[in-house]
Amino acid sequence: MTLTTTAVLVPLLPFLGSVAGFLLGRRAPGFVRPLAVLPTLATAALAVCVAVGQGGGPATDVATRLTPTGSIPIDLSLHIDGFAALIGVLVGVVAACVQIYSTGYLRDDPRYPSYAALVSLFTSAMLLVVYTGDLMVLLVGWEVMGICSYFLVGHYWETEAARAASLKAFLVTKLGDVPFLFGIFALAADAGTFQITGILGKVTGGGLHHPTLIALLLLGGVAGKSAQFPLHTWLPDAMAGPTPVSALIHAATMVAAGVYLVARLLPVFAASAAALVVLAVMAAITMVGSGLAALAQDDIKRVLAYSTVGQLGYMLGALAVGDRGAAVFHLLTHGAFKALLFLGAGVIIHAAGTNSLAAMSRMGGLARRIPDAYWTVTVALLALAAIPPFAGFFSKEAVLGAAEHAAHGQAHGIPDAAGWTVLISGLLTALLTAAYATRLWLLAFKGRGAEVPDHGRQPLVMNAMLWVLFVPTVALGLTGPYLPAWFDGRSLNPALTTSVVGTGVALIGGLVTYAAWRHTSARAARAPLGAVTVAPDAAPGLAEELAIESHTPAYGGIAGAPDPADPGRLLLGPLHRHAAVGFHLDAVYSTLFVRPVRAAAQLVRFLDREVVDTYVRGAGTAPRWLGAAVRRAQTGNVQTYLGALLAGSLVLAVVAVLVATGTGA
């Protein structure tokens, strides 16, 4: 089987599995799990074959005319180079782990058939984005992922939180997709083609006429899909969906699509220094802001969600300084350890007796009951915090090294301002990342919350997938010296300065958080646990979140008093109450957009009801009144009719006499 045929089968198999799952899920429930797992496993295996066949050689390009448009044609094409092949492996492996894991996590869910089919369709759409060589075909996969996320995030549609989160995810990402669509059209108009190779050739040859405008329009879609400031607010709320879906979205699909697009079209962005600076600033704000927000969250999945937002900021920061290899390297390692973290969180939530959300402040006694999750999540958090020798250290240091390189003016065509912005914010984010990773570990595994009932050993497939992802979490960083041939040829080895400084600030963040936890634990130990309460002004929204977890069936929370030993409150101080609600960005959006739109809708409703409907009702009322008057005259009494005729004749005679008299006069 040729490389092209194998590559075509990679996105096709999960699509066929999805179609079969939708058609047979209700009628033949025994086929649901095989249709979910087997095509995805085959996809992962074929993606590995494509990567081995492609290697670091020249890109494979195959195209056939899909439809003539009369102007710029649309082609069904493949464009596979080294980093597309590796990302295809990431998507296939994570999707296979998620499908297998879901057979245990959602084994009693009545809507599992539709869930599994949607996950397969989601996987197929992302693989289409990765392998296609035409921007319009890429747009198809881009939008299919948006629809799949709407249904998957809203899987627990019985709950208000899930319904609101799915709608918010759909609308916010669509808000970014509007300029994104115009950016694709503008790019194709400038380059004369939707083909990625043709566009890159145009940039290399003569350049684009409007590179800044095109790059900024495309960044709108990237900010929406990859949850970057200011369109990142949908991602933490999307945690209302099933935890395996969170692992898929955060590790290998959807949010990775924006990073992939910028990496694929990096010469387009590099053609505009202004666009690179905007990208660097966007990444910097996202990194630092998400790190502070993660340090204030109580729900374990929201911490991981803000963590994803920040790590995506690292990737886009690497792209802002022109290093595609560092960005994709971090995308690969992040996909491994973030998938492990979410699936590990699923085991924690499952052990705690909840279905989706879990407050870390209310956890207790979990470490000894879920040893598989305890050890694998611990290592994944070390990778997240970029502690050597785990995978996250090597990829994050590649990003920081690229930023330092650009900051000193050693990256051709990259503004120094972009380099310094990414470098400083990246080091600060390394401090915050280690802090919230340490806090998560302490609260989830060493917390003093109420010990939850023992729900027995977790399903074998769930624990098995943790150990499968454990391997790349530990070892993937060691592949750095072999990857430059797959990317742009730049070294991905850690630089001495950024390695020492980056690891140092990470250790400081972890140690300071641990010291704060010891301090708050000692203070809490001097008072009865039940006597310590959460300050009402400490985290607006926390009480609401805990109420949702306690009273909503899908989010059945952990009973008992919360653990007051939260180092995040001590470290953030007065900033905690703002960080806990995402620095009120949702409130800003509500004030600037939601309320005016609702007010306009109410005005339109008033005008429609009181003005337009008044004329409509009036147009019907006048004939109705006239008809009523005529109806009253039709009594059916002959004497009445004769009397009326006589009276009318008399009136006419009098009028005639008066007229004749007046004429004679």
VOGU-3710 file (C-alpha; in Angstrom, 3 decimals, decimal comma):
1> mtltttavlv> 0,000/0,000/0,000  1,456/3,366/-1,050  2,054/6,241/1,311  -0,726/8,247/-0,372  -3,284/5,460/0,031  -2,293/4,973/3,646  -2,596/8,695/4,314  -6,067/8,799/2,753  -7,217/5,984/5,036  -6,048/7,780/8,181
11> pllpflgsva> -8,914/10,342/8,297  -11,296/8,080/6,353  -11,412/5,167/8,820  -12,697/7,123/11,849  -15,191/8,865/9,563  -16,566/5,515/8,407  -16,599/4,299/12,001  -18,561/7,400/12,966  -21,139/6,864/10,212  -21,536/3,209/11,164
21> gfllgrrapg> -21,843/4,183/14,818  -24,641/6,645/14,093  -26,498/4,119/11,932  -26,071/1,028/14,113  -25,631/2,468/17,592  -29,273/2,104/18,650  -30,119/-0,936/16,555  -27,064/-3,065/17,337  -25,605/-1,973/20,688  -23,150/-4,855/20,659
31> fvrplavlpt> -21,275/-3,231/17,775  -20,923/0,180/19,421  -17,635/-0,384/21,232  -15,906/-2,213/18,354  -17,007/0,509/15,940  -15,596/3,123/18,302  -12,309/1,451/19,174  -11,178/-0,613/16,175  -11,237/2,107/13,462  -9,424/4,499/15,787
41> lataalavcv> -6,782/1,917/16,640  -6,319/1,229/12,933  -6,046/4,976/12,338  -3,308/5,285/14,954  -1,400/2,375/13,407  -1,712/3,814/9,888  -0,643/7,257/11,128  2,516/5,655/12,506  3,076/3,987/9,116  2,668/7,354/7,386
51> avgqgggpat> 5,176/8,946/9,772  7,702/6,154/9,216  7,222/6,325/5,459  7,473/10,098/5,331  10,305/10,506/7,806  12,229/13,703/7,382  12,155/13,539/3,599  10,599/15,982/1,119  6,915/16,722/1,601  4,393/14,481/-0,119
61> dvatrltptg> 1,913/16,451/-2,228  -0,972/14,842/-4,080  -3,962/16,776/-5,427  -7,024/16,244/-7,550  -9,462/18,905/-8,679  -12,499/18,783/-6,395  -14,641/21,357/-8,142  -14,121/24,182/-10,653  -15,207/27,480/-9,183  -14,711/29,765/-12,169
71> sipidlslhi> -11,922/31,591/-10,379  -9,784/29,981/-7,676  -10,205/26,193/-7,804  -10,675/23,941/-4,773  -8,570/20,764/-4,706  -8,829/17,600/-2,697  -5,189/17,335/-1,756  -2,693/15,871/0,666  0,311/17,747/1,989  2,337/15,630/4,378
81> dgfaaligvl> 5,686/16,689/5,718  7,521/15,717/8,883  5,551/17,700/11,409  2,169/16,882/9,802  3,059/13,193/10,022  4,019/13,478/13,706  0,897/15,435/14,628  -1,144/12,778/12,825  0,440/10,178/15,118  -0,394/12,315/18,151
91> vgvvaacvqi> -4,047/12,664/17,097  -4,394/8,959/16,335  -2,779/7,725/19,543  -4,625/10,116/21,852  -7,946/9,446/20,112  -7,425/5,689/20,469  -6,616/6,076/24,165  -9,696/8,255/24,660  -11,994/5,784/22,901  -10,670/2,833/24,898
101> ystgylrddp> -10,770/4,833/28,136  -14,355/5,908/27,425  -15,548/2,310/27,285  -14,899/2,211/31,018  -15,618/5,792/31,978  -19,001/5,910/30,215  -19,874/2,225/30,378  -23,279/2,906/31,946  -24,085/6,038/29,952  -27,235/5,590/27,828
111> rypsyaalvs> -25,925/8,037/25,214  -22,570/6,332/24,766  -23,305/5,285/21,125  -23,759/8,858/19,923  -20,838/10,008/22,083  -18,475/7,431/20,563  -19,597/8,274/17,023  -19,023/11,986/17,637  -15,537/11,331/19,035  -14,686/9,384/15,867
121> lftsamllvv> -16,023/12,205/13,692  -14,043/14,700/15,780  -10,882/12,659/15,206  -11,517/12,412/11,476  -12,033/16,183/11,203  -8,754/16,960/12,974  -6,852/14,503/10,802  -8,362/16,159/7,750  -7,036/19,508/9,001  -3,588/17,998/9,545
131> ytgdlmvllv> -3,223/16,150/6,233  -4,974/18,401/3,734  -3,082/20,700/1,416  -6,020/22,977/0,541  -7,297/25,715/2,836  -10,956/25,266/1,875  -10,823/21,560/2,700  -9,038/22,497/5,923  -11,924/24,837/6,673  -14,353/21,908/6,382
141> gwevmgicsy> -12,488/19,946/9,065  -12,133/23,137/11,115  -15,910/23,694/11,190  -16,825/20,027/11,701  -14,709/20,081/14,863  -16,671/23,085/16,061  -19,983/21,261/15,630  -18,654/18,097/17,278  -17,417/20,126/20,251  -20,900/21,635/20,621
151> flvghywete> -22,500/18,212/20,966  -19,735/16,632/23,043  -19,403/19,479/25,536  -23,190/19,401/25,895  -23,262/15,619/26,383  -24,870/16,047/29,819  -27,557/18,258/28,316  -29,867/17,685/31,298  -27,780/20,205/33,223  -27,857/23,945/32,703
161> aaraaslkaf> -24,060/24,145/32,977  -23,503/21,735/30,073  -26,070/23,433/27,846  -24,602/26,869/28,520  -21,019/25,642/28,059  -21,733/23,978/24,705  -23,496/27,067/23,398  -20,719/29,332/24,645  -18,019/27,187/23,040  -19,865/27,222/19,725
171> lvtklgdvpf> -20,579/30,967/19,693  -17,142/32,140/20,862  -15,300/29,969/18,356  -17,679/31,086/15,602  -16,910/34,680/16,561  -13,292/33,991/15,694  -14,194/32,023/12,577  -15,791/35,045/10,889  -12,522/36,987/10,400  -10,782/33,660/9,806
181> lfgifalaad> -12,994/32,971/6,789  -12,326/36,438/5,377  -8,609/35,871/5,986  -8,653/32,664/3,943  -10,448/34,426/1,084  -8,050/37,373/1,210  -5,039/35,046/1,282  -6,339/33,044/-1,684  -7,109/36,244/-3,594  -3,548/37,502/-3,048
191> agtfqitgil> -1,893/34,173/-3,847  -4,307/33,051/-6,554  -4,783/29,622/-4,979  -6,117/27,816/-1,917  -3,230/25,334/-2,120  -0,885/25,665/0,851  2,195/24,949/-1,255  1,128/27,570/-3,810  0,560/30,143/-1,059  3,960/29,491/0,508
201> gkvtggglhh> 5,557/29,683/-2,911  3,907/33,054/-3,487  5,212/34,345/-0,154  8,717/33,148/-0,946  8,682/34,448/-4,503  7,019/37,814/-4,672  5,317/38,247/-1,346  1,715/39,081/-0,534  0,045/42,423/-1,099  -1,661/42,582/2,307
211> ptliallllg> 0,282/40,326/4,709  -0,601/42,217/7,898  -4,326/42,292/7,200  -4,382/38,619/6,230  -2,353/37,547/9,253  -4,544/39,489/11,697  -7,731/38,079/10,157  -6,381/34,551/10,449  -5,391/35,208/14,058  -9,069/35,765/14,873
221> gvagksaqfp> -9,827/32,133/14,067  -6,659/30,969/15,803  -7,592/32,850/18,982  -11,039/31,247/18,958  -10,028/27,662/18,188  -6,869/27,630/20,310  -8,485/29,561/23,176  -6,161/32,544/23,215  -6,864/35,939/24,728  -9,417/37,406/24,369
231> lhtwlpdama> -11,431/34,437/23,007  -10,254/31,877/25,556  -13,199/32,077/27,936  -15,073/29,136/26,397  -12,434/26,537/27,242  -12,684/26,476/31,074  -16,483/26,305/30,840  -16,207/23,424/28,356  -15,138/21,248/31,285  -18,837/20,551/31,793
241> gptpvsalih> -18,459/17,829/29,157  -17,212/14,283/29,829  -13,593/14,159/30,957  -12,373/11,984/28,036  -13,710/14,643/25,661  -11,679/17,233/27,553  -8,584/15,078/27,048  -9,242/14,847/23,308  -9,972/18,559/22,841  -7,026/19,740/24,916
251> aatmvaagvy> -4,375/17,262/23,840  -4,788/16,476/20,168  -7,717/18,199/18,454  -9,500/21,531/18,161  -7,293/23,721/20,356  -4,221/22,284/18,615  -5,725/23,175/15,227  -5,006/26,891/15,601  -1,370/26,266/16,496  -1,068/23,849/13,585
261> lvarllpvfa> -2,478/26,404/11,146  -0,033/29,125/12,194  2,824/26,617/12,000  1,733/25,538/8,546  1,390/29,132/7,292  4,221/30,638/9,346  5,852/32,407/6,341  2,579/34,309/5,852  2,762/35,624/9,424  6,516/36,189/9,227
271> asaaalvvla> 5,923/38,474/6,242  4,502/41,045/8,689  6,537/42,212/11,674  3,411/43,821/13,125  1,549/40,503/13,000  4,393/38,760/14,834  4,351/41,389/17,586  0,570/41,052/17,926  0,956/37,278/18,107  3,667/37,610/20,759
281> vmaaitmvgs> 1,584/39,997/22,881  -1,483/37,778/22,568  0,559/34,752/23,634  2,150/36,650/26,539  -1,158/37,891/27,958  -2,645/34,427/27,557  0,263/32,701/29,284  0,451/34,918/32,326  -3,280/35,453/32,731  -4,097/31,756/32,473
291> glaalaqddi> -1,359/30,894/34,965  -2,831/33,265/37,544  -6,351/31,991/36,867  -5,260/28,351/37,204  -3,746/29,115/40,595  -7,165/30,256/41,847  -9,433/27,481/40,511  -10,929/24,874/42,813  -12,191/22,441/40,200  -9,441/20,127/39,005
301> krvlaystvg> -10,530/20,226/35,366  -10,680/24,013/35,272  -7,092/24,123/36,536  -6,084/21,844/33,674  -8,151/23,898/31,226  -6,363/27,123/32,124  -3,123/25,158/31,985  -3,892/24,198/28,377  -4,591/27,826/27,528  -1,184/28,794/28,896
311> qlgymlgala> 0,699/25,976/27,161  -0,905/26,903/23,859  0,384/30,398/24,551  3,900/28,922/24,732  3,425/27,308/21,321  2,152/30,485/19,699  4,944/32,383/21,412  7,463/30,087/19,733  5,766/30,774/16,403  5,879/34,517/17,110
321> vgdrgaavfh> 9,669/34,272/17,271  9,751/32,225/14,074  10,588/28,769/15,458  8,089/26,281/14,086  10,096/23,302/15,323  9,974/24,404/18,978  6,242/25,103/18,731  5,390/21,714/17,235  7,767/19,915/19,604  5,927/21,440/22,556
331> llthgafkal> 2,615/20,609/20,895  3,645/16,945/20,766  4,925/16,677/24,330  2,022/18,711/25,683  -0,417/16,410/23,906  1,060/13,425/25,729  1,194/14,767/29,259  -2,031/16,797/29,017  -3,975/13,755/27,780  -2,518/11,856/30,737
341> lflgagviih> -3,499/14,633/33,142  -7,102/14,750/31,946  -7,527/10,993/31,904  -5,926/10,890/35,341  -8,356/13,568/36,475  -11,114/11,337/35,150  -9,916/8,523/37,402  -9,817/10,945/40,352  -13,327/12,167/39,588  -14,558/8,605/39,116
351> aagtnslaam> -13,037/7,594/42,439  -14,597/10,638/44,090  -18,024/9,546/42,860  -18,699/12,394/40,444  -19,310/12,336/36,721  -17,649/15,490/35,506  -16,450/18,074/38,014  -14,631/17,729/41,316  -13,605/20,359/43,837  -10,038/19,740/44,974
361> srmgglarri> -10,695/21,480/48,293  -13,169/18,734/49,167  -10,949/15,777/48,316  -9,329/13,554/50,848  -7,866/10,068/51,104  -7,505/9,497/47,357  -3,764/8,914/46,932  -3,723/5,457/48,494  -6,926/4,340/46,737  -5,901/5,208/43,176
371> pdaywtvtva> -2,155/4,427/43,003  -2,107/4,256/39,207  -3,514/7,765/38,864  -1,365/9,010/41,749  1,958/8,027/40,193  1,157/8,797/36,574  -0,448/12,156/37,327  2,506/13,063/39,545  4,905/12,477/36,660  2,609/14,334/34,246
381> llalaaippf> 2,548/17,335/36,584  6,344/17,278/36,710  6,357/17,299/32,912  3,875/20,187/32,917  6,088/22,113/35,314  9,067/21,473/32,964  11,137/19,611/35,534  13,930/17,554/33,926  14,181/14,873/32,653  10,510/14,699/31,675
391> agffskeavl> 9,158/15,616/28,242  7,817/19,065/29,093  11,267/20,277/30,141  12,849/19,729/26,735  10,042/21,232/24,665  9,475/24,233/26,917  13,177/24,987/26,984  13,183/24,827/23,191  10,550/27,570/23,231  12,440/29,705/25,743
401> gaaehaahgq> 15,682/29,172/23,832  14,045/30,340/20,616  12,684/33,404/22,420  16,128/34,250/23,823  17,616/33,821/20,361  15,094/36,295/18,918  15,418/38,717/21,838  19,107/39,197/21,047  18,382/39,920/17,396  19,720/36,586/16,164
411> ahgipdaagw> 16,509/35,480/14,420  16,302/36,890/10,904  13,229/39,027/10,312  11,873/38,630/13,852  11,385/41,843/15,883  13,407/41,984/19,099  10,247/43,119/20,900  8,545/39,833/20,065  11,498/37,882/21,443  11,657/39,787/24,723
421> tvlisgllta> 7,890/39,634/25,169  7,818/35,858/24,772  10,941/35,299/26,870  9,858/37,349/29,892  6,274/36,106/29,879  7,490/32,538/29,322  9,737/32,643/32,400  6,977/34,173/34,516  4,583/31,511/33,263  7,094/28,796/34,161
431> lltaayatrl> 6,947/30,073/37,750  3,133/30,101/37,749  2,893/26,703/36,042  5,026/25,032/38,696  2,975/26,793/41,377  -0,440/25,632/40,191  0,868/22,145/39,322  2,180/21,793/42,873  -1,073/23,145/44,296  -3,123/20,680/42,249
441> wllafkgrga> -1,016/17,768/43,474  -1,198/18,848/47,105  -4,937/19,483/47,149  -5,911/16,433/45,086  -3,708/13,861/46,786  -2,690/15,349/50,134  -5,787/17,415/50,900  -7,672/17,505/54,185  -11,154/17,517/52,673  -13,776/14,943/53,514
451> evpdhgrqpl> -12,701/11,403/52,621  -15,047/10,267/49,906  -16,648/6,813/49,915  -14,606/4,038/48,342  -16,158/3,210/44,965  -13,876/0,258/44,386  -11,031/-0,198/41,916  -11,293/1,830/38,744  -11,981/0,010/35,454  -8,879/-1,671/34,078
461> vmnamlwvlf> -9,033/0,122/30,709  -8,923/3,505/32,450  -5,796/2,701/34,427  -4,194/0,995/31,412  -4,508/4,124/29,281  -2,742/6,142/31,976  0,294/3,898/31,702  0,197/3,978/27,889  0,448/7,784/27,954  2,977/7,626/30,779
471> vptvalgltg> 5,621/6,376/28,314  5,693/9,421/25,977  5,297/11,724/28,983  8,604/10,421/30,280  10,499/9,688/27,086  9,211/11,950/24,300  11,496/14,814/25,265  14,520/12,637/24,557  13,596/12,566/20,860  14,454/16,263/20,513
481> pylpawfdgr> 17,898/15,706/18,918  16,317/13,553/16,188  13,426/15,874/15,286  15,128/18,824/13,504  15,276/16,766/10,304  11,474/16,409/10,518  10,966/20,142/10,994  13,056/23,083/9,796  16,477/21,809/10,744  16,884/24,021/13,802
491> slnpalttsv> 18,327/22,466/16,933  15,845/21,658/19,690  18,464/21,038/22,362  17,978/23,069/25,563  20,124/26,193/25,858  22,174/26,492/29,033  20,942/29,927/30,139  17,221/29,373/29,683  17,467/25,822/31,063  19,038/27,003/34,296
501> vgtgvaligg> 16,801/30,053/34,689  13,630/28,258/33,579  14,194/25,268/35,848  15,193/27,584/38,689  12,017/29,652/38,556  9,960/26,442/38,270  11,588/25,048/41,411  10,994/28,345/43,192  7,319/28,267/42,191  6,894/24,719/43,449
511> lvtyaawrht> 8,754/25,274/46,726  6,966/28,521/47,529  3,616/26,852/46,892  4,561/23,935/49,122  5,644/26,328/51,871  2,360/28,233/51,572  0,454/24,947/51,802  2,354/23,956/54,938  1,604/27,350/56,448  -2,117/27,235/55,679
521> saraaraplg> -2,315/23,603/56,813  -0,722/24,427/60,137  -3,089/27,353/60,614  -6,087/25,218/59,705  -4,969/22,424/62,026  -5,250/24,757/64,999  -8,982/25,137/64,354  -11,656/22,480/63,824  -12,164/21,823/60,132  -15,867/22,574/60,318
531> avtvapdaap> -15,173/25,956/61,892  -13,139/27,173/58,925  -15,197/28,537/56,065  -14,442/29,929/52,652  -14,407/33,705/52,773  -17,314/35,028/50,727  -15,126/37,564/48,983  -12,259/35,184/48,373  -13,549/33,702/45,160  -16,812/34,884/43,671
541> glaeelaies> -18,255/32,003/41,747  -16,693/29,322/43,957  -19,853/28,901/45,983  -21,847/28,685/42,768  -19,489/26,063/41,385  -19,725/24,001/44,538  -23,502/24,329/44,501  -23,570/23,004/40,954  -21,405/20,090/41,946  -23,575/19,318/44,967
551> htpayggiag> -27,027/19,613/43,431  -26,690/18,770/39,745  -26,960/15,033/39,016  -24,268/15,070/36,337  -21,858/16,908/38,597  -22,567/15,257/41,911  -19,969/16,900/44,090  -18,057/15,614/47,071  -19,846/16,057/50,353  -18,210/17,568/53,378
561> apdpadpgrl> -16,461/20,779/54,337  -13,783/22,179/52,010  -10,141/22,028/52,972  -9,106/25,551/54,019  -5,419/24,802/53,375  -5,370/26,330/49,893  -1,991/27,897/49,088  -3,481/29,705/46,108  -5,380/32,104/48,350  -2,265/32,979/50,301
571> llgplhrhaa> -0,069/33,399/47,218  -2,498/35,518/45,221  -3,878/37,553/48,100  -6,406/40,166/46,940  -5,873/39,053/43,334  -7,403/35,661/44,095  -11,012/36,792/43,929  -10,436/38,253/40,464  -8,335/35,358/39,144  -10,961/32,837/40,275
581> vgfhldavys> -13,469/34,279/37,815  -11,037/34,773/34,935  -10,456/38,456/35,723  -14,116/39,214/34,993  -13,663/38,904/31,237  -17,038/37,198/30,944  -18,597/40,116/32,814  -16,921/42,522/30,390  -18,312/40,577/27,438  -21,716/40,559/29,073
591> tlfvrpvraa> -21,610/44,337/29,485  -20,235/45,118/26,045  -22,046/42,554/23,939  -24,626/40,376/25,679  -26,620/43,117/27,405  -26,726/45,457/24,372  -27,836/42,578/22,152  -30,533/41,593/24,624  -31,655/45,209/24,940  -31,811/45,508/21,160
601> aqlvrfldre> -33,783/42,269/21,002  -36,242/43,577/23,594  -36,597/46,832/21,627  -37,294/44,908/18,427  -39,803/42,771/20,290  -41,544/45,888/21,651  -41,686/47,536/18,211  -42,958/44,348/16,641  -45,648/43,904/19,262  -46,731/47,496/19,829
611> vvdtyvrgag> -46,190/49,072/16,404  -46,182/46,477/13,658  -48,796/44,279/15,303  -50,970/47,363/15,943  -51,206/48,066/12,223  -51,831/44,414/11,501  -54,540/44,219/14,123  -56,027/47,529/12,884  -56,157/46,241/9,327  -58,303/43,384/10,534
621> taprwlgaav> -60,333/45,321/13,111  -61,898/47,899/10,724  -63,444/45,311/8,381  -64,551/43,323/11,407  -66,404/46,308/12,849  -67,991/47,093/9,457  -69,075/43,505/9,145  -70,586/43,577/12,625  -72,592/46,683/11,726  -73,873/45,096/8,539
631> rraqtgnvqt> -74,640/41,902/10,388  -76,833/43,763/12,870  -78,917/45,105/9,961  -79,616/41,584/8,732  -82,326/40,595/11,254  -84,430/38,398/8,959  -87,644/40,298/9,922  -89,626/41,324/6,755  -91,478/44,063/8,599  -88,177/45,597/9,632
641> ylgallagsl> -86,959/45,487/6,082  -90,203/47,128/4,773  -90,051/49,790/7,481  -86,439/50,541/6,579  -87,375/50,672/2,889  -90,273/53,045/3,595  -88,074/55,239/5,801  -85,402/55,333/3,168  -87,880/56,190/0,451  -89,272/58,971/2,611
651> vlavvavlva> -85,810/60,368/3,202  -85,021/60,268/-0,476  -88,329/62,034/-1,300  -87,629/64,790/1,215  -84,121/65,247/-0,176  -85,480/65,399/-3,714  -88,068/68,029/-2,760  -85,441/70,134/-1,034  -83,135/69,908/-3,998  -85,958/70,838/-6,421
661> tgtga> -87,004/73,746/-4,249  -83,478/75,018/-4,061  -83,027/74,728/-7,803  -86,285/76,610/-8,482  -85,245/79,351/-6,214
//
